[in-house]
Amino acid sequence: MIKSLKISEKGYGALMIKLINELYPICRSITGNGVRNTLKIVNDIIPLTVSEIPSGTKAFDWEVPKEWNINEAYIKDLQGNEIINFKKLNLHVLNYSAAIEGKIPAEELKKHIHTLPDRPDWVPYRTSYYQENWGFCMSHNQFKTLKDDTYEIKIDSTLENGSLTYGEYYIKGETTEEVLISTHICHPSLCNDNLSGISIATYLAHLLSQNRPRYSYRFLFIPGTIGSIVWLSRNEKQTKRIRHGLVITLLGDTSDFTYKRSRRGNAIIDQAVEHYFNSGKVKGRLINFYPYGYDERQYCSPGFNLPVGSLTRNQHGEFPEYHTSADNLNFVHSDKLEESLQAILDILYIIENNNTYINLNPKCEPLLGKRGLYDKIGGGNESKLTQMAALWVLNQSDGSQSLLDIAKRSNTEFRIVREAAEALVECNLLKTTADDKS
């Protein structure tokens, strides 16, 4: 079991920013070479198992779509002056756009251009995954410069039978019970959504792989929605091992944290995050589950009802940069990425150490001093807190209350409660039970 989950050395924020910079130019989608190239780069840090699921494969009520790839796209005037070019910003093309080439009247072209009139300098991110269409995206200020009658356009893309690609990384723990960490990899040049999630998941996996955790950990790098649906359809029996889970995204900006509870509402992961937020380590808010958002809604669908919550900073649609070109390299910050990584480690620390104990001296309060307990607890400002935590642990440890239950009831930081329990075990006043409340 991992007794401590801390970033031992600073600098992980810089490593995550470096990875984001490397991934930023790649045009990703729910299928295609952009996803494969992304997973190859992640594979240089953690060894991934990559799966290719053929187009047309059934996944519950869904079907793996045709694979989309793109080589080139632009709009030019008839003098050859370039208006926009996909190679300068891959958001300029409607994601999953069909191919088109030729001269087109401006009136018709404008019907296929997406802009943000209220943010005239930003380029929107738009998709057409399941309805074949073609289109471009540009800033509204660029759009207003389209004065000619005719333009030359080209979208050199393919939409044909291929496969959906996802990556998986498994860390074997002391038990076969699993913690699921899921992040989506389908967005093109958008940093908070979701290069932040990819980079944090990658280095979280890297850190956990250097330890022997209590739980086994399964990391999924998947296309949003269709990826989780496909994975669940192929691993339905395996989901019975999942005891806790987090969907991670939108974790690189400067806002406070948001945790969206699992559908269960009171799963151990929900309680752990709530207790962590209440400890004051970070500022965060809790919101209840609702069936929209990221892949937590698939993991929490009634047929699975897995204990999976979602950790973000701001939620999708709550910040103006969401799904625009303003979600760029300047929008994410190394210190916030590192803070997010540490927050997840702190939450996992609670889950990893949430044992249930039996008091071996349950008839009245034992004499702690003669057992040297106070020496084991040590001095410092926390000694009295730990002494009180020891009394709480002894009083509540009848086999029905986990350390997290005790920490919540005593309004004491989980780490202090755990350290008190460890000291009591050393004094032969406490033993663990097989019931870990998971």
URUR-V244585 format. One record per residue. N is the residue number from 0. RES is the residue in one letter. PHI is phi in radians with two decimals (NA if undefined). OMEGA is omega in whole degrees, 0 to 359 (* if undefined). BURIAL is 1 if it has 9 or more other C-alpha atoms within 8 Angstrom, else 0. Layout:
<<N | RES | PHI | OMEGA | BURIAL> <N | RES | PHI | OMEGA | BURIAL>>
This chain:
<<0 | M | NA | 179 | 0> <1 | I | -1.39 | 180 | 1> <2 | K | -1.46 | 181 | 0> <3 | S | -2.54 | 177 | 0> <4 | L | -2.21 | 181 | 1> <5 | K | -2.33 | 172 | 0> <6 | I | -1.26 | 188 | 0> <7 | S | -1.19 | 180 | 0> <8 | E | -2.31 | 174 | 0> <9 | K | -1.22 | 179 | 0> <10 | G | 2.06 | 178 | 0> <11 | Y | -1.17 | 176 | 1> <12 | G | -1.05 | 179 | 1> <13 | A | -1.15 | 178 | 0> <14 | L | -1.12 | 180 | 0> <15 | M | -1.21 | 176 | 1> <16 | I | -1.10 | 178 | 1> <17 | K | -1.07 | 178 | 0> <18 | L | -1.12 | 178 | 1> <19 | I | -1.06 | 178 | 1> <20 | N | -1.07 | 180 | 1> <21 | E | -1.25 | 183 | 0> <22 | L | -1.49 | 189 | 1> <23 | Y | -0.96 | 184 | 1> <24 | P | -1.25 | 188 | 1> <25 | I | -1.31 | 176 | 1> <26 | C | -1.53 | 179 | 1> <27 | R | -1.71 | 172 | 1> <28 | S | -2.69 | 180 | 1> <29 | I | -1.29 | 174 | 1> <30 | T | -2.50 | 169 | 1> <31 | G | 1.92 | 185 | 1> <32 | N | -1.19 | 177 | 0> <33 | G | -1.09 | 177 | 1> <34 | V | -1.16 | 181 | 1> <35 | R | -1.07 | 181 | 1> <36 | N | -1.13 | 177 | 1> <37 | T | -1.09 | 181 | 1> <38 | L | -1.16 | 176 | 1> <39 | K | -1.10 | 180 | 0> <40 | I | -1.21 | 176 | 1> <41 | V | -1.08 | 181 | 1> <42 | N | -1.10 | 176 | 1> <43 | D | -1.23 | 182 | 0> <44 | I | -1.84 | 176 | 1> <45 | I | -2.30 | 183 | 1> <46 | P | -1.34 | 182 | 0> <47 | L | -1.64 | 165 | 1> <48 | T | -1.70 | 185 | 0> <49 | V | -1.79 | 179 | 1> <50 | S | -1.96 | 177 | 0> <51 | E | -2.08 | 183 | 0> <52 | I | -1.88 | 189 | 1> <53 | P | -1.07 | 173 | 1> <54 | S | -0.95 | 180 | 1> <55 | G | 1.61 | 179 | 0> <56 | T | -1.13 | 180 | 0> <57 | K | -1.36 | 176 | 0> <58 | A | -2.46 | 187 | 1> <59 | F | 0.94 | 183 | 0> <60 | D | -1.52 | 185 | 0> <61 | W | -1.93 | 178 | 0> <62 | E | -2.55 | 178 | 1> <63 | V | -1.07 | 184 | 1> <64 | P | -1.33 | 172 | 1> <65 | K | -1.13 | 181 | 1> <66 | E | -1.48 | 181 | 1> <67 | W | -1.98 | 173 | 1> <68 | N | -2.41 | 182 | 1> <69 | I | -2.43 | 180 | 0> <70 | N | -1.91 | 189 | 0> <71 | E | -2.76 | 174 | 1> <72 | A | -2.85 | 178 | 1> <73 | Y | -2.86 | 166 | 1> <74 | I | -2.17 | 178 | 1> <75 | K | -2.28 | 169 | 1> <76 | D | -1.43 | 186 | 1> <77 | L | -1.27 | 174 | 0> <78 | Q | -1.58 | 179 | 0> <79 | G | 1.57 | 178 | 0> <80 | N | -1.31 | 185 | 0> <81 | E | -1.40 | 177 | 1> <82 | I | -1.58 | 174 | 1> <83 | I | -2.44 | 179 | 1> <84 | N | -2.48 | 179 | 1> <85 | F | -0.96 | 184 | 1> <86 | K | -1.22 | 177 | 0> <87 | K | -1.50 | 177 | 0> <88 | L | -2.74 | 186 | 1> <89 | N | -1.28 | 173 | 1> <90 | L | -1.20 | 182 | 1> <91 | H | -1.13 | 181 | 1> <92 | V | -1.96 | 171 | 1> <93 | L | -0.94 | 183 | 1> <94 | N | -1.12 | 186 | 1> <95 | Y | 1.37 | 180 | 1> <96 | S | -1.11 | 172 | 1> <97 | A | -1.23 | 180 | 1> <98 | A | -1.34 | 175 | 1> <99 | I | -2.79 | 178 | 1> <100 | E | -2.73 | 175 | 1> <101 | G | 2.48 | 177 | 0> <102 | K | -1.67 | 188 | 0> <103 | I | -2.46 | 177 | 1> <104 | P | -1.06 | 181 | 1> <105 | A | -1.00 | 181 | 1> <106 | E | -1.05 | 179 | 0> <107 | E | -1.29 | 180 | 0> <108 | L | -1.00 | 185 | 1> <109 | K | -1.10 | 177 | 0> <110 | K | -1.19 | 184 | 0> <111 | H | -1.95 | 179 | 1> <112 | I | -2.00 | 180 | 1> <113 | H | -1.88 | 179 | 1> <114 | T | -2.41 | 176 | 1> <115 | L | -2.17 | 183 | 1> <116 | P | -1.00 | 181 | 0> <117 | D | -1.45 | 174 | 0> <118 | R | -2.27 | 195 | 0> <119 | P | -1.16 | 179 | 1> <120 | D | -1.72 | 184 | 0> <121 | W | -1.79 | 177 | 1> <122 | V | -1.78 | 180 | 1> <123 | P | -1.37 | 171 | 1> <124 | Y | -1.79 | 181 | 1> <125 | R | -2.31 | 183 | 1> <126 | T | -2.30 | 173 | 0> <127 | S | -2.55 | 187 | 1> <128 | Y | -1.12 | 193 | 0> <129 | Y | -2.01 | 174 | 0> <130 | Q | -2.43 | 187 | 0> <131 | E | -1.12 | 183 | 1> <132 | N | -2.80 | 172 | 0> <133 | W | -2.28 | 180 | 1> <134 | G | 3.08 | 179 | 1> <135 | F | -2.22 | 172 | 1> <136 | C | -2.26 | 178 | 1> <137 | M | -2.66 | 175 | 1> <138 | S | -1.21 | 180 | 1> <139 | H | -1.17 | 176 | 1> <140 | N | -1.16 | 174 | 0> <141 | Q | -1.12 | 181 | 1> <142 | F | -1.03 | 182 | 1> <143 | K | -1.21 | 178 | 0> <144 | T | -1.48 | 182 | 0> <145 | L | -1.36 | 184 | 0> <146 | K | -1.84 | 183 | 0> <147 | D | -1.32 | 180 | 0> <148 | D | -1.47 | 186 | 0> <149 | T | -2.44 | 178 | 1> <150 | Y | -2.37 | 175 | 1> <151 | E | -1.67 | 181 | 1> <152 | I | -2.24 | 176 | 1> <153 | K | -2.69 | 167 | 1> <154 | I | -2.25 | 181 | 1> <155 | D | -1.65 | 182 | 1> <156 | S | -2.27 | 177 | 1> <157 | T | -2.25 | 176 | 1> <158 | L | -2.38 | 188 | 1> <159 | E | -2.60 | 180 | 0> <160 | N | -1.03 | 180 | 1> <161 | G | -2.80 | 180 | 0> <162 | S | -2.80 | 170 | 1> <163 | L | -1.75 | 187 | 1> <164 | T | -2.03 | 171 | 1> <165 | Y | -2.51 | 181 | 1> <166 | G | -2.01 | 183 | 1> <167 | E | -2.46 | 177 | 1> <168 | Y | -2.38 | 185 | 1> <169 | Y | -2.07 | 176 | 0> <170 | I | -1.99 | 181 | 1> <171 | K | -1.34 | 178 | 1> <172 | G | -1.83 | 179 | 1> <173 | E | -1.25 | 177 | 1> <174 | T | -2.16 | 177 | 1> <175 | T | -1.52 | 176 | 1> <176 | E | -1.18 | 193 | 1> <177 | E | -2.07 | 164 | 1> <178 | V | -1.89 | 180 | 1> <179 | L | -1.74 | 173 | 1> <180 | I | -2.08 | 186 | 1> <181 | S | -2.18 | 178 | 1> <182 | T | -2.52 | 184 | 1> <183 | H | -1.63 | 188 | 1> <184 | I | -2.17 | 191 | 1> <185 | C | -1.69 | 184 | 1> <186 | H | -1.57 | 180 | 1> <187 | P | -1.32 | 186 | 1> <188 | S | -1.35 | 175 | 1> <189 | L | -2.27 | 191 | 1> <190 | C | -1.50 | 179 | 1> <191 | N | -1.25 | 181 | 1> <192 | D | -2.13 | 14 | 1> <193 | N | -2.56 | 174 | 1> <194 | L | -1.14 | 176 | 1> <195 | S | -1.10 | 180 | 1> <196 | G | -1.13 | 179 | 1> <197 | I | -1.08 | 184 | 1> <198 | S | -1.19 | 179 | 1> <199 | I | -1.17 | 178 | 1> <200 | A | -1.05 | 181 | 1> <201 | T | -1.10 | 183 | 1> <202 | Y | -1.40 | 170 | 1> <203 | L | -1.10 | 177 | 1> <204 | A | -1.08 | 179 | 1> <205 | H | -1.04 | 180 | 1> <206 | L | -1.18 | 181 | 1> <207 | L | -1.15 | 181 | 1> <208 | S | -1.18 | 179 | 0> <209 | Q | -1.50 | 180 | 0> <210 | N | -2.14 | 171 | 0> <211 | R | -1.99 | 184 | 1> <212 | P | -1.27 | 176 | 1> <213 | R | -1.16 | 178 | 1> <214 | Y | -1.56 | 166 | 1> <215 | S | -1.45 | 184 | 1> <216 | Y | -2.09 | 177 | 1> <217 | R | -2.08 | 179 | 1> <218 | F | -1.79 | 178 | 1> <219 | L | -2.02 | 174 | 1> <220 | F | -1.97 | 195 | 1> <221 | I | -2.33 | 169 | 1> <222 | P | -1.13 | 182 | 1> <223 | G | -1.05 | 178 | 1> <224 | T | 1.12 | 184 | 1> <225 | I | -1.10 | 180 | 1> <226 | G | -1.17 | 179 | 1> <227 | S | -1.20 | 178 | 1> <228 | I | -1.10 | 179 | 1> <229 | V | -1.11 | 181 | 1> <230 | W | -1.08 | 180 | 0> <231 | L | -1.10 | 180 | 1> <232 | S | -1.16 | 182 | 1> <233 | R | -1.67 | 187 | 0> <234 | N | -2.33 | 186 | 0> <235 | E | -1.03 | 180 | 0> <236 | K | -1.15 | 183 | 0> <237 | Q | -1.17 | 182 | 0> <238 | T | -1.10 | 179 | 1> <239 | K | -1.15 | 179 | 0> <240 | R | -1.50 | 186 | 0> <241 | I | -1.32 | 181 | 1> <242 | R | -1.79 | 181 | 1> <243 | H | -2.61 | 179 | 1> <244 | G | -2.81 | 177 | 1> <245 | L | -2.40 | 165 | 1> <246 | V | -1.69 | 185 | 1> <247 | I | -2.11 | 179 | 1> <248 | T | -2.93 | 175 | 1> <249 | L | 0.95 | 188 | 1> <250 | L | -2.08 | 182 | 1> <251 | G | -2.01 | 183 | 1> <252 | D | -1.58 | 189 | 1> <253 | T | -1.64 | 183 | 0> <254 | S | -1.39 | 177 | 0> <255 | D | -1.26 | 182 | 1> <256 | F | -1.37 | 171 | 1> <257 | T | -2.27 | 174 | 1> <258 | Y | -2.09 | 176 | 1> <259 | K | -1.72 | 183 | 1> <260 | R | -1.08 | 172 | 1> <261 | S | -1.19 | 178 | 1> <262 | R | -1.05 | 179 | 1> <263 | R | -1.12 | 176 | 1> <264 | G | 1.50 | 182 | 1> <265 | N | -2.40 | 176 | 1> <266 | A | -1.15 | 180 | 1> <267 | I | -0.98 | 179 | 1> <268 | I | -1.10 | 178 | 1> <269 | D | -1.11 | 180 | 1> <270 | Q | -1.15 | 181 | 1> <271 | A | -1.12 | 180 | 1> <272 | V | -1.17 | 179 | 1> <273 | E | -1.06 | 179 | 1> <274 | H | -1.11 | 179 | 1> <275 | Y | -1.10 | 177 | 1> <276 | F | -1.07 | 181 | 1> <277 | N | -1.18 | 180 | 0> <278 | S | -1.23 | 179 | 1> <279 | G | 1.47 | 179 | 0> <280 | K | -1.09 | 177 | 0> <281 | V | -2.40 | 174 | 1> <282 | K | -1.62 | 181 | 0> <283 | G | -2.72 | 177 | 1> <284 | R | -2.14 | 178 | 1> <285 | L | -1.92 | 174 | 1> <286 | I | -2.22 | 181 | 0> <287 | N | -1.36 | 178 | 0> <288 | F | -1.09 | 168 | 1> <289 | Y | -2.53 | 192 | 0> <290 | P | -1.45 | 175 | 0> <291 | Y | -2.64 | 179 | 0> <292 | G | 2.27 | 183 | 0> <293 | Y | -1.86 | 190 | 1> <294 | D | -1.28 | 175 | 1> <295 | E | -1.01 | 182 | 1> <296 | R | -1.27 | 174 | 1> <297 | Q | -1.40 | 179 | 1> <298 | Y | -1.11 | 182 | 1> <299 | C | -1.70 | 176 | 1> <300 | S | -1.08 | 190 | 1> <301 | P | -1.04 | 179 | 0> <302 | G | -1.25 | 177 | 0> <303 | F | -2.01 | 178 | 0> <304 | N | 0.88 | 182 | 1> <305 | L | -1.33 | 179 | 1> <306 | P | -1.40 | 185 | 1> <307 | V | -2.13 | 174 | 1> <308 | G | -1.86 | 182 | 1> <309 | S | -2.23 | 178 | 1> <310 | L | -1.96 | 177 | 1> <311 | T | -2.39 | 162 | 1> <312 | R | -1.70 | 170 | 1> <313 | N | -1.13 | 177 | 1> <314 | Q | -1.46 | 177 | 1> <315 | H | -1.00 | 178 | 0> <316 | G | 1.40 | 183 | 0> <317 | E | -1.66 | 177 | 0> <318 | F | -2.25 | 188 | 0> <319 | P | -1.10 | 182 | 0> <320 | E | -1.29 | 183 | 0> <321 | Y | -0.98 | 179 | 1> <322 | H | 0.97 | 175 | 1> <323 | T | -2.43 | 178 | 1> <324 | S | -1.15 | 177 | 1> <325 | A | -1.31 | 172 | 1> <326 | D | -1.44 | 188 | 1> <327 | N | -2.01 | 184 | 1> <328 | L | -1.11 | 179 | 1> <329 | N | -1.46 | 186 | 0> <330 | F | -1.51 | 179 | 1> <331 | V | -1.84 | 188 | 1> <332 | H | -2.28 | 184 | 1> <333 | S | -1.06 | 181 | 1> <334 | D | -1.20 | 178 | 0> <335 | K | -1.29 | 175 | 1> <336 | L | -1.08 | 180 | 1> <337 | E | -1.16 | 176 | 1> <338 | E | -1.08 | 179 | 0> <339 | S | -1.14 | 178 | 1> <340 | L | -1.07 | 179 | 1> <341 | Q | -1.16 | 178 | 1> <342 | A | -1.06 | 179 | 1> <343 | I | -1.13 | 176 | 0> <344 | L | -1.06 | 179 | 1> <345 | D | -1.13 | 178 | 1> <346 | I | -1.17 | 178 | 1> <347 | L | -1.16 | 176 | 1> <348 | Y | -1.02 | 178 | 1> <349 | I | -1.09 | 181 | 1> <350 | I | -1.09 | 182 | 1> <351 | E | -1.09 | 188 | 1> <352 | N | -1.90 | 184 | 1> <353 | N | -1.44 | 179 | 1> <354 | N | -1.46 | 172 | 1> <355 | T | -2.03 | 188 | 1> <356 | Y | -2.18 | 173 | 1> <357 | I | -2.07 | 175 | 1> <358 | N | -1.28 | 181 | 1> <359 | L | -1.49 | 177 | 0> <360 | N | -2.33 | 193 | 1> <361 | P | -1.35 | 184 | 0> <362 | K | -1.58 | 183 | 0> <363 | C | 1.27 | 184 | 0> <364 | E | -1.28 | 179 | 0> <365 | P | -1.25 | 177 | 0> <366 | L | -1.40 | 189 | 0> <367 | L | -1.36 | 186 | 0> <368 | G | -1.08 | 184 | 0> <369 | K | -1.21 | 178 | 0> <370 | R | -1.62 | 180 | 0> <371 | G | 1.23 | 184 | 1> <372 | L | -1.10 | 183 | 1> <373 | Y | -1.15 | 175 | 1> <374 | D | -1.19 | 179 | 0> <375 | K | -1.19 | 178 | 0> <376 | I | -1.20 | 177 | 1> <377 | G | 1.50 | 182 | 0> <378 | G | -1.70 | 180 | 0> <379 | G | 1.61 | 185 | 0> <380 | N | -1.15 | 185 | 0> <381 | E | -1.61 | 187 | 0> <382 | S | -1.07 | 180 | 1> <383 | K | -1.17 | 177 | 0> <384 | L | -1.09 | 181 | 1> <385 | T | -1.23 | 176 | 1> <386 | Q | -1.08 | 178 | 1> <387 | M | -1.13 | 177 | 0> <388 | A | -1.08 | 178 | 1> <389 | A | -1.08 | 178 | 1> <390 | L | -1.14 | 177 | 0> <391 | W | -1.08 | 182 | 1> <392 | V | -1.08 | 179 | 1> <393 | L | -1.06 | 184 | 1> <394 | N | -1.20 | 187 | 1> <395 | Q | -1.68 | 188 | 0> <396 | S | -1.47 | 176 | 1> <397 | D | -1.94 | 180 | 1> <398 | G | 1.60 | 182 | 1> <399 | S | -1.91 | 184 | 0> <400 | Q | -2.04 | 176 | 1> <401 | S | -1.41 | 177 | 1> <402 | L | -1.05 | 178 | 1> <403 | L | -1.14 | 176 | 1> <404 | D | -1.02 | 182 | 0> <405 | I | -1.20 | 179 | 1> <406 | A | -1.07 | 179 | 1> <407 | K | -1.17 | 184 | 1> <408 | R | -1.19 | 182 | 0> <409 | S | -1.54 | 182 | 0> <410 | N | 0.95 | 181 | 0> <411 | T | -2.12 | 179 | 1> <412 | E | -1.01 | 185 | 1> <413 | F | -0.99 | 183 | 1> <414 | R | -1.00 | 181 | 0> <415 | I | -1.17 | 177 | 1> <416 | V | -1.09 | 180 | 1> <417 | R | -1.11 | 180 | 1> <418 | E | -1.10 | 176 | 1> <419 | A | -1.10 | 179 | 1> <420 | A | -1.08 | 178 | 1> <421 | E | -1.07 | 178 | 0> <422 | A | -1.11 | 179 | 1> <423 | L | -1.18 | 176 | 1> <424 | V | -1.09 | 179 | 1> <425 | E | -1.07 | 180 | 0> <426 | C | -1.56 | 179 | 1> <427 | N | 1.05 | 175 | 0> <428 | L | -1.78 | 188 | 1> <429 | L | -2.60 | 171 | 1> <430 | K | -2.46 | 180 | 1> <431 | T | -1.37 | 173 | 0> <432 | T | -1.88 | 177 | 1> <433 | A | -1.32 | 181 | 0> <434 | D | -1.46 | 181 | 0> <435 | D | -1.74 | 177 | 1> <436 | K | 1.07 | 179 | 0> <437 | S | -1.73 | * | 0>>
